[in-house]
Amino acid sequence: MNPSTLIGMVAGLLLLAAVLLFAAENPAHYLNLPGLGIVVGGTLAATFISYPLREVVRVLGLLGIVFRNEQLYTRDDMNELADIARLWFRDDLRAVERALDQVRNPFLRTGVQLVIDGTPEQDILDLLRWRIARLRTREHAEAQMFRSMASFAPAFGMIGTLVGLINMLFVLETGDITVIGQHMGVALLTTFYGILLANLVFKPVAVKLERRTEERLIAMNMVLEGVALICQKRNPAFVRETLRSFMAEYRDEIRESPAVRSQRRREARRS
């Protein structure tokens, strides 16, 4: 499981438990199934109306991505590109083809294969950029679905609140403050459910998916740059250093700390 997701889930559950145990006379009062049904059912209904069925069905798979500790294998891609650049620089076509057979990244494999086939560099870059744009558009739409659900949930919470207030108006004439208080509590609980689901489930999932997309785009742009340099038959050492810049994490772009400098020197010696 993704560590940050696990920490967030535990922290959220602990917060709710603390609120229910220390701020409520009876935690059972915070359980209202009809109100929860209005929020969840209404949010799902609005989502089905807003998006095609095939996209809504992917929601469960997207939730699995959020919980899973996904690996991008960016360093492996960098090493494979550097090795292929070295072989291509030597005009060892057979070795390049053998190395390409071991590549697991289909985006990288497509780019290098086009180079081997003699495709013009601009055509290769146009194709790879189109694939990057397609991935960005698709995954942005997936994250946007959860942002839409985050806006639907509080709205249906307010609908549940209105239903509870209408029911309360019908019992006002009885003058029984206990009955009136119960209806008021039920009315407010639906808003509570809507805000809770929006800010503790839907929005965090959307942010997580957007961050995942950013990391994947960085990896794909690294491959794109590597393929372009291979096509230009640039020096393998230059190719490796260029690709390394995509993976570098600098706390300060102007001046690096001694610790970062020593780590960079160790990595240079290893390579």
N, C-alpha and C positions, 0 to 999 in steps of 0.2 A: 504494500500500500504506500501511496505517496506520503512521506512524513509530514509535510506541511498540512495536507488535508486531514490526516489523523489528529494532529495537534489542534487544528481548528475545530474539528468535530468534538473532541474531548472538552476543549475550552467552552464551546457553545453549550454542551450538555451540562457542564458544571455551573455555568452562569444561570441557566434555566432552573437547575436544581436549587441553587442558592436563593433565587427569587421566590420559588415556590415554598421552600422550607422556612425561610426567615421573614418573608414579606407577606405571606398569606396565612390567614387563620386556618384555612382548610385547603390544601393543595387540590383536592378533588373539585373544587369550585372552578378551576381553570380548565376542566375538561367539559367540552360541549360538542358532541358529535354532530348535531345539525349545523352548527355554525362552521365547524371544520369542513363539513361536506359542501356547504355553500362556497367556501373559499377554494377548496381543491377542485371540486366539480366545475365551478364557474371558470377557473383558470384554465383547466384542461379544455373545456368547451370553446373558450375564446381562442386558445392556441390552435385547435383543430380548424376553426373557421379561418384563422389568419394564414396558416401554412398548409402546403400540400401534405397528403397523408404520408408519403415516403420520407419526408423530412421530419415529421413528428415521430415516426417510428424509430428514427435514429437517436431519439432523446436518451433511451436507456443505454445505448452504446456510448454516447457521449458522457453519461454519468460514470460508466466504467472507466473511461479515459481519465476522468478527474481523480478517481480513487487509485488508479494504477500508477506505479512509479515508472513512467515511460522513459526509455533510453533512446537517444538520438544517434549515438555512435558517430558523433562528429569527428572525433579524433581518428577513428578508423578510416573515415572518408578522406580526411586530410592525408593520412599516410598512403592510402591507395592512390590518390591523385599524384602525390609526390613521386611514388615509385613508377607510375605510368609515365609521368613527365620525364623521368630519368631515362626510361627505356625508349621513349619516343625521340628524345634528344639524340640518342645513339642510333636512331633509325633501325631499331630492332623490332620489326613489325610482328614477328612470331611471338616474341616475348610479351609484347603489348597485348596481343590477343589472348595469350594464356593468362596474363594478369587480369584481363577483363572478365574472363570466365569465373574468377573468384570474387568479383564485386557483387555485393548484396544490395546495394542502393540502386534501384531502377533508374532514378533520375541521373545519377552519375554514369551508369552504364550506357544510357541513351546518348548522352553528350559525347562520351569517348568513342562510341561506335560510329557516330556521325563524323568525328574527326578522322577515324581510320578509313571511312568510306570516301573521304575527300570532299565532303560537303563544305561549301564556302562558310567562312567564319561567321559572317553576318546572319546567314540563314540558320546556323546552329544557335546563335545567341537569341534570335527572334523566337525560335521554337521553345527554347528553355525559359525565356522570359514569359511566354504565353502560358506555359505550364505553371510557373510561379504565380502569375496573376490569377489563374484558374483556382489554384489551391487557396490563395488569399481570399478570393471572393466566396468560395464554398465554406471555408471555415469561419469567415466573418458572419455569414448568414446563420451558421449554427450557433455562434455565441449570441447573435442578435435575438435568436429565438428565446433564450433564457432571459435576456434583458426585457423582452416583451412580456414574458411570464412574470417578471418582477414588477412590471407596471400593472398587469392584470390583477395580481393577488390583492394588493391593498384596495383596489376599486371594488372587488367583490366582497372584501371585508366590510367596506362601507355599505354595500347593499344588504349584507347580513345585519349590520347595525340598524339600518332603516327598518328592516323587518321586525327586529326586536323592539324598536321604539314604537312602531305601529301597534304591536301587541301590548305594549305597556300602556298606550293611550286607552285601550279598551278596558283596562282594569283600574284606571285612575278613579273611576266613580266609586269603586269599592272602598277606597281610602285605606286599604290594607298596605302599610308600608313594607311589610315583608314580601308580599307578592310583587309590588312595584319594584323593589330592590332586586329581586330575582330576575325580572325581565330586563332591567337595566344592565345587570351583570352579563346576561346572555348577549345583549346588544353590543356591549363593548368588547366581548371576547372575540367576535368575528373580526373586528378591526385588528385586534391583537394578533390573531392567527395570520391575517393578510400581511401585516408589517413584518412579522417574524419570518414567514416563508420567503418574502421578497428579499430581506436583508441578510438572512442567515443561510439561505439555500440558493435561490435563483441568481442573485447578483454575484455572489462569490463564484459560482460555477461559471458564469459568463466571463468574469475576470480571469479565472484560471484557463479557460479555453483561449481567450485572447492572448494571454501570455505564452501559451503553448504554440500558438500560431506564429508569434514573433520569433520564438526560438527556431521553429522549423524554417521560417523564411531566411533567417541568418544562415542556417546550414545549407539551404538551397542556393543562396547567393554565393556562398563560399565555393560550392561545386561549380556554379556558373563561371566564376572568376578563374577557377582552376582549369576548366575546359578551355576558356579563352586563351589562357597562357600556354596550354599544351598546343593549341591550334597555331599559336604564334611561334612555337618551338623555343620558348624562353628557357634560360638557364635553370636547371632543376633546383639549385640552391635558392634562386630568386622565387621560384614557384612555391617552395616550402615556406619561406619567410612571409610571402604574401598571404598564403593560406593561414599561417599561424596568427596573423593579425586579426583574423575573424574570430579566433578563439581566445585572444588575449583579454584579460579582465583587469583594467587599470582603474585604481581608485582615483587617480589624479592624472589627467591627460598631459599636464604640463611638466610635472616633476614626480618621478617614481620614488617610493620609499626604499631604503636599503634592503629590506626583506624581499620586496618584489624584484629588485635588481639581482640579488643573489639567487633567487629562484629561477629567473630568466637565464642566468649563466649556467646553472645546473642543467636546465633543459637543453641549452645549446650544446653542452658537452655530451649529453646523452644522445642527441641526434647526430 
